[in-house]
Amino acid sequence: MSITPILAEPIRADKPFILQGQGRTYELDYTAFEAALHAAIAISEFERSEPNAGQAITTGEAAKILGVSQKTVQRILDAGKIPYTRNGERGNRMMRERDVLLYKAQMQHDRKQSLHQMRMIAKDMNLYDINK
């Protein structure tokens, strides 16, 4: 698979290419073209099946949803607990709102399960009867 930047040459009509923002153009071989086409179709079908699932949000918006600081969201992302993309090599991190909501629901479930386990341990140890 090959992707070649086209700097100042005219674009050839007989070769597939991608036009990126800021006027950058890349010539593709047919394998790369097929891969890009299949990826674009898959993304398009996903967006149609779940219209709000792909809504991108910032770390600040994710922090509000989760009730934590932006730094905590960054730590969660660094740990790989929520998938994200980065705008450029050092740009802002963006994630899907659905992924953040799924993470929040999982954390709430885990918290309830842990609390239930602690209550059962306390009951088994007769800790509720200490003051009697």
TORMI-484470 format. One record per residue (C-alpha): residue in one letter; residue number from 1; x, y, z. Coordinates in steps of 0.1 Angstrom, whole numbers, m for minus. Layout:
N
['A'; NUM; [X; Y; Z]]
...
END
This chain:
132
['M'; 1; [0; 0; 0]]
['S'; 2; [14; 34; m9]]
['I'; 3; [4; 70; m2]]
['T'; 4; [25; 97; m18]]
['P'; 5; [22; 135; m12]]
['I'; 6; [17; 155; m43]]
['L'; 7; [34; 188; m38]]
['A'; 8; [33; 210; m69]]
['E'; 9; [24; 186; m97]]
['P'; 10; [m10; 186; m114]]
['I'; 11; [m33; 159; m102]]
['R'; 12; [m36; 130; m127]]
['A'; 13; [m71; 120; m136]]
['D'; 14; [m62; 83; m140]]
['K'; 15; [m49; 78; m104]]
['P'; 16; [m69; 79; m72]]
['F'; 17; [m61; 107; m47]]
['I'; 18; [m72; 123; m15]]
['L'; 19; [m75; 160; m9]]
['Q'; 20; [m69; 169; 27]]
['G'; 21; [m75; 203; 44]]
['Q'; 22; [m52; 232; 36]]
['G'; 23; [m49; 220; 0]]
['R'; 24; [m27; 189; 7]]
['T'; 25; [m31; 162; m19]]
['Y'; 26; [m20; 126; m17]]
['E'; 27; [m18; 101; m45]]
['L'; 28; [m29; 66; m35]]
['D'; 29; [m23; 32; m50]]
['Y'; 30; [m54; 11; m56]]
['T'; 31; [m49; m9; m24]]
['A'; 32; [m48; 23; m3]]
['F'; 33; [m77; 37; m22]]
['E'; 34; [m98; 5; m15]]
['A'; 35; [m89; 6; 22]]
['A'; 36; [m98; 43; 25]]
['L'; 37; [m131; 38; 6]]
['H'; 38; [m141; 9; 28]]
['A'; 39; [m132; 29; 60]]
['A'; 40; [m153; 58; 48]]
['I'; 41; [m183; 36; 40]]
['A'; 42; [m181; 19; 74]]
['I'; 43; [m180; 52; 92]]
['S'; 44; [m209; 65; 72]]
['E'; 45; [m230; 34; 79]]
['F'; 46; [m221; 36; 116]]
['E'; 47; [m231; 73; 118]]
['R'; 48; [m265; 65; 101]]
['S'; 49; [m272; 36; 126]]
['E'; 50; [m263; 57; 157]]
['P'; 51; [m266; 94; 148]]
['N'; 52; [m254; 107; 182]]
['A'; 53; [m228; 80; 188]]
['G'; 54; [m202; 98; 168]]
['Q'; 55; [m207; 133; 183]]
['A'; 56; [m172; 144; 192]]
['I'; 57; [m166; 161; 225]]
['T'; 58; [m136; 177; 242]]
['T'; 59; [m119; 167; 275]]
['G'; 60; [m137; 196; 291]]
['E'; 61; [m171; 184; 280]]
['A'; 62; [m162; 149; 291]]
['A'; 63; [m151; 162; 325]]
['K'; 64; [m185; 179; 330]]
['I'; 65; [m203; 146; 321]]
['L'; 66; [m182; 126; 344]]
['G'; 67; [m181; 152; 372]]
['V'; 68; [m143; 152; 373]]
['S'; 69; [m114; 175; 363]]
['Q'; 70; [m100; 177; 328]]
['K'; 71; [m67; 164; 342]]
['T'; 72; [m86; 133; 355]]
['V'; 73; [m102; 128; 320]]
['Q'; 74; [m67; 130; 305]]
['R'; 75; [m55; 103; 329]]
['I'; 76; [m85; 81; 320]]
['L'; 77; [m76; 86; 283]]
['D'; 78; [m39; 78; 289]]
['A'; 79; [m49; 46; 306]]
['G'; 80; [m69; 36; 275]]
['K'; 81; [m102; 34; 293]]
['I'; 82; [m120; 57; 267]]
['P'; 83; [m110; 56; 230]]
['Y'; 84; [m101; 90; 216]]
['T'; 85; [m85; 108; 186]]
['R'; 86; [m61; 136; 186]]
['N'; 87; [m63; 166; 162]]
['G'; 88; [m27; 165; 149]]
['E'; 89; [3; 152; 167]]
['R'; 90; [m1; 174; 198]]
['G'; 91; [m36; 187; 193]]
['N'; 92; [m67; 185; 214]]
['R'; 93; [m81; 150; 223]]
['M'; 94; [m116; 143; 211]]
['M'; 95; [m138; 114; 221]]
['R'; 96; [m173; 102; 213]]
['E'; 97; [m199; 113; 237]]
['R'; 98; [m213; 78; 237]]
['D'; 99; [m180; 63; 248]]
['V'; 100; [m179; 88; 277]]
['L'; 101; [m215; 79; 288]]
['L'; 102; [m207; 42; 285]]
['Y'; 103; [m176; 47; 307]]
['K'; 104; [m197; 67; 333]]
['A'; 105; [m224; 39; 334]]
['Q'; 106; [m197; 12; 339]]
['M'; 107; [m181; 32; 367]]
['Q'; 108; [m215; 36; 384]]
['H'; 109; [m222; m1; 381]]
['D'; 110; [m187; m10; 395]]
['R'; 111; [m192; 15; 424]]
['K'; 112; [m226; m1; 433]]
['Q'; 113; [m212; m36; 430]]
['S'; 114; [m182; m27; 453]]
['L'; 115; [m205; m11; 478]]
['H'; 116; [m227; m42; 478]]
['Q'; 117; [m197; m64; 484]]
['M'; 118; [m185; m42; 513]]
['R'; 119; [m220; m44; 529]]
['M'; 120; [m220; m82; 526]]
['I'; 121; [m185; m84; 542]]
['A'; 122; [m196; m61; 570]]
['K'; 123; [m227; m82; 576]]
['D'; 124; [m206; m115; 576]]
['M'; 125; [m183; m99; 602]]
['N'; 126; [m213; m88; 623]]
['L'; 127; [m201; m52; 621]]
['Y'; 128; [m237; m39; 620]]
['D'; 129; [m242; m53; 655]]
['I'; 130; [m212; m36; 672]]
['N'; 131; [m232; m10; 690]]
['K'; 132; [m258; m34; 704]]
END
